[in-house]
Each structure stands twice: as C-alpha cells, then as structure tokens.
Amino acid sequence: MRRIPEKNPELCLEKTGQERDRCANRLLIAWTSDMAFVLDKLEQLNASPASGKFAGRLDLTRVGVFGHSFGGAQAAQFCSQDSRCKAGIDVDGAPHGSVIQTGINRPFLFLLSDHSHESDSEGGQIMANIRSIYDRLPADGRAFLEIRGANHFLFSDDGALLKSHIVMRTLRMLGIVGIDGRRQLAVTAHCLRSFFDAYLKGTSASRLNISSPLYPEIEVLK
C-alpha cells in the first residue's frame, strides 16, 4: 500500500479525463493560495517596524515566479490572477485552471523538455493549451523554448544526483534521456536567469536573447 500526501498532484494521476482535470484544478487552487499567502507574509515583514530584520529589505515590486511540472502550472495560474507576479516561467508543466481560458498579461516563458517523440492525444492537448496561452502573451514579453534531449524528471534534483555513467548510458540507449542531468540543469539555469534578468532586473527586454552558442541544446519554438 502506498500513501500519497494530501494536495500532492500524484493523487490525480490515477484519474482520467475530466475527473483528472477537476482533481488538478482543485489542487491548483490550494497551491496558488499557498503562494499568495507567502507573499502576503513577506509584505507584512517588509512593512514591519524598522527594528525588524526584514523591514524595507525586500523588493516586492519585482517578483518572479517559476516552477517545475505541477509547480509550472502553479506559476502560470498565479501569474494569471495575481498582479504581484511581474514575470513567470513554467518549466515543463501541463497548464491547468482558468489560465487556459484567461491567459497571462505579463512576461512569461514556457521551457519544455524534449517532446519531439510524443504523439499521443493527451500530449497533443497539453501542447495546444500551452500554445493557446503563449499566443496571447504580450509580444514583447514571451518565450517558448525546448531543451533538446532533456527529460522531464531531470529538471529536479534528480538531474544533479544521477551521477552513474552506466545508468546514464543505459537511459540514453533506451531513449529516455538525451543529455547529462547536470548539463540539463546548467542549460535550465541559463534560460531562467536570462529571462528574469531581462524582465525583473532592468535589462532591456528587447535584448532578450536566450539562445547562445554555449547552449546549443536550446531550441526556440514558434
């Protein structure tokens, strides 16, 4: 018997169709509420008396939000509904919630793993939802990228922990991964840093150019 913690997205994986969507949407409400709660508390700390450790130290006018997998869906939904998000990134997460219909009106990046070999209907619907949101983003504040050879699960700590060359060679032979896990994390860090630097740190957004000869794995999707 396996127990799954409450509000864990794995609770929804055993469901199908509309039941899975309803489950994911319920969890998304809880997750985005948690994020809003954290920002509320940070605002309170920032506005606390001068003697407070955080008083006036937090720049909450430049909040960036990102997440991986369901956390990416959380980032998209939060940036759709909370104006405190000034820029956001969904790292290989399937969108859920009202954001699919309402869209996002601030800079946003979709960063995907390599989905070039997927052709099932569920994957097609996920890509259609991403495309629907992306197409309505501000023209000067959007990016849609794929890391060739990247695997969904290696965006997490697994990418750094998977050090066995034998395991990596086996996974490559099976077509599960195309690049080293640490390399995937390095490419991901470059993409996130470049996007947030452009839209949160005053770098001219018009000069946003994530593509780099140092990271040939990055593919710009149109």
C-alpha positions as CSV (number, residue, x, y, z in Angstrom):
1,M,0.0,0.0,0.0
2,R,1.3,3.5,-0.9
3,R,0.2,6.6,0.8
4,I,0.3,9.9,-1.1
5,P,0.4,13.2,0.9
6,E,-2.7,15.4,0.7
7,K,-2.5,18.1,-2.0
8,N,0.2,16.1,-3.9
9,P,-0.5,16.1,-7.7
10,E,0.1,12.3,-7.8
11,L,-3.4,12.0,-6.3
12,C,-4.7,13.0,-9.8
13,L,-2.6,10.6,-11.9
14,E,-4.8,7.6,-11.2
15,K,-7.8,9.5,-12.6
16,T,-8.6,10.1,-16.2
17,G,-10.3,12.6,-18.4
18,Q,-12.5,15.3,-16.8
19,E,-12.1,13.7,-13.4
20,R,-8.3,14.2,-13.6
21,D,-8.8,17.8,-14.7
22,R,-11.2,18.5,-11.8
23,C,-8.7,17.0,-9.3
24,A,-5.8,19.1,-10.7
25,N,-7.9,22.3,-10.7
26,R,-8.8,21.7,-7.0
27,L,-5.1,21.2,-6.1
28,L,-4.1,24.2,-8.1
29,I,-6.4,26.5,-6.1
30,A,-4.7,25.3,-2.9
31,W,-1.2,25.7,-4.3
32,T,-1.8,29.2,-5.7
33,S,-3.4,30.2,-2.4
34,D,-0.3,29.0,-0.6
35,M,1.9,31.1,-2.8
36,A,-0.3,34.2,-2.3
37,F,-0.1,33.5,1.5
38,V,3.7,33.5,1.4
39,L,3.7,36.8,-0.5
40,D,1.2,38.3,2.0
41,K,3.5,37.4,4.8
42,L,6.6,38.8,3.1
43,E,4.7,42.1,2.5
44,Q,3.9,42.2,6.2
45,L,7.6,41.5,7.2
46,N,8.8,44.2,4.7
47,A,6.4,46.7,6.3
48,S,7.2,45.8,9.9
49,P,8.8,48.3,12.3
50,A,12.3,49.5,11.5
51,S,13.7,47.2,14.1
52,G,12.5,44.1,12.2
53,K,15.1,42.0,10.4
54,F,13.3,42.3,7.1
55,A,11.9,45.8,7.3
56,G,12.3,47.6,4.0
57,R,14.8,44.9,2.7
58,L,12.5,43.1,0.2
59,D,11.9,44.5,-3.3
60,L,8.4,43.1,-3.8
61,T,7.9,45.2,-7.0
62,R,10.0,42.7,-8.9
63,V,8.6,39.3,-8.0
64,G,9.4,36.4,-10.4
65,V,7.5,33.1,-10.2
66,F,8.6,29.8,-11.6
67,G,8.0,26.1,-11.0
68,H,8.6,22.7,-12.5
69,S,5.9,20.2,-13.5
70,F,2.8,20.9,-11.5
71,G,4.7,23.8,-10.0
72,G,4.9,25.2,-13.5
73,A,1.2,25.0,-13.8
74,Q,1.0,26.8,-10.4
75,A,3.3,29.6,-11.7
76,A,1.1,30.1,-14.8
77,Q,-2.1,30.2,-12.8
78,F,-0.6,32.5,-10.2
79,C,0.7,35.0,-12.8
80,S,-2.6,35.0,-14.5
81,Q,-4.5,36.0,-11.4
82,D,-2.1,37.9,-9.1
83,S,-0.6,41.2,-10.2
84,R,2.3,40.8,-7.8
85,C,3.8,38.4,-10.3
86,K,5.9,40.5,-12.7
87,A,7.3,37.7,-14.8
88,G,6.9,33.9,-14.7
89,I,8.2,30.6,-16.0
90,D,6.6,27.2,-16.5
91,V,9.3,24.5,-16.6
92,D,7.7,21.5,-18.4
93,G,4.4,21.7,-16.7
94,A,1.0,21.0,-18.2
95,P,-1.3,24.0,-17.7
96,H,-4.5,23.6,-15.6
97,G,-7.1,26.0,-14.3
98,S,-8.6,29.2,-15.6
99,V,-5.3,30.4,-17.1
100,I,-6.0,28.3,-20.2
101,Q,-9.1,30.5,-20.9
102,T,-7.9,33.8,-19.5
103,G,-4.3,33.9,-20.5
104,I,-1.4,35.9,-18.9
105,N,-0.8,39.6,-19.4
106,R,2.8,39.8,-18.1
107,P,6.1,38.3,-19.4
108,F,6.2,34.5,-19.3
109,L,8.4,31.7,-20.5
110,F,7.5,28.2,-21.3
111,L,10.6,25.9,-21.0
112,L,10.0,22.3,-22.2
113,S,11.9,19.1,-22.2
114,D,12.3,17.2,-25.4
115,H,8.8,16.2,-26.6
116,S,9.7,15.5,-30.2
117,H,8.9,11.8,-30.0
118,E,5.5,12.2,-28.4
119,S,2.4,11.8,-30.5
120,D,-0.4,10.7,-28.1
121,S,-3.7,12.7,-27.8
122,E,-3.0,13.8,-24.2
123,G,0.3,15.3,-25.1
124,G,-1.3,17.0,-28.1
125,Q,-3.9,18.6,-25.8
126,I,-1.2,19.8,-23.4
127,M,0.7,21.4,-26.2
128,A,-2.5,23.0,-27.5
129,N,-3.1,24.5,-24.1
130,I,0.4,25.9,-23.9
131,R,0.2,27.3,-27.4
132,S,-3.2,28.9,-26.6
133,I,-1.6,30.7,-23.6
134,Y,1.6,31.6,-25.4
135,D,-0.1,33.1,-28.4
136,R,-2.0,35.6,-26.2
137,L,1.1,36.7,-24.2
138,P,2.5,40.2,-24.8
139,A,4.5,40.1,-28.0
140,D,7.5,41.7,-26.3
141,G,7.3,39.5,-23.2
142,R,7.2,35.9,-24.1
143,A,9.4,33.0,-25.0
144,F,8.7,29.3,-25.9
145,L,11.8,27.1,-25.7
146,E,12.7,23.4,-25.7
147,I,15.9,21.8,-24.5
148,R,16.8,19.1,-26.9
149,G,17.4,15.7,-25.2
150,A,16.0,16.9,-21.9
151,N,13.9,14.7,-19.7
152,H,11.0,15.9,-17.6
153,F,12.3,14.5,-14.3
154,L,15.9,15.7,-14.7
155,F,14.8,19.3,-14.2
156,S,14.6,18.5,-10.5
157,D,17.4,17.5,-8.1
158,D,17.5,14.1,-9.8
159,G,19.4,15.8,-12.6
160,A,22.3,16.5,-10.2
161,L,22.1,13.3,-8.2
162,L,22.1,11.0,-11.2
163,K,25.9,10.6,-11.4
164,S,26.3,7.0,-12.6
165,H,27.8,6.9,-16.1
166,I,26.4,3.4,-16.5
167,V,22.9,4.5,-15.6
168,M,23.1,7.5,-17.9
169,R,24.4,5.4,-20.8
170,T,21.5,2.9,-20.3
171,L,18.9,5.7,-20.2
172,R,20.3,7.2,-23.4
173,M,20.3,3.8,-25.1
174,L,16.6,3.5,-24.1
175,G,15.9,6.9,-25.4
176,I,14.8,8.2,-22.0
177,V,17.4,10.9,-21.8
178,G,19.5,12.7,-24.4
179,I,21.8,14.8,-22.3
180,D,23.6,14.6,-18.9
181,G,21.4,15.6,-16.0
182,R,23.8,18.2,-14.7
183,R,24.1,19.6,-18.2
184,Q,20.3,19.9,-18.4
185,L,20.3,21.8,-15.1
186,A,23.0,24.1,-16.4
187,V,21.0,24.9,-19.5
188,T,17.9,25.4,-17.5
189,A,19.6,27.8,-15.1
190,H,20.9,29.8,-18.1
191,C,17.3,30.1,-19.5
192,L,15.8,31.1,-16.2
193,R,18.5,33.6,-15.3
194,S,18.4,35.2,-18.8
195,F,14.6,35.6,-18.8
196,F,14.3,37.0,-15.3
197,D,17.3,39.3,-15.8
198,A,15.6,40.8,-18.8
199,Y,12.2,41.4,-17.2
200,L,13.0,41.8,-13.5
201,K,16.4,43.4,-13.2
202,G,16.2,46.3,-15.6
203,T,18.0,44.7,-18.5
204,S,16.3,45.9,-21.8
205,A,13.7,43.3,-22.6
206,S,14.3,44.0,-26.3
207,R,17.7,42.5,-25.9
208,L,16.4,39.2,-24.5
209,N,18.3,36.5,-26.4
210,I,18.4,33.2,-24.5
211,S,19.9,31.3,-27.4
212,S,23.6,31.0,-27.1
213,P,26.4,29.0,-28.8
214,L,27.4,27.9,-25.3
215,Y,24.0,26.1,-25.0
216,P,23.2,24.6,-28.4
217,E,20.6,22.4,-26.9
218,I,18.2,25.3,-26.7
219,E,15.6,25.3,-29.5
220,V,13.3,28.3,-29.9
221,L,9.7,27.1,-30.7
222,K,7.5,29.2,-32.8
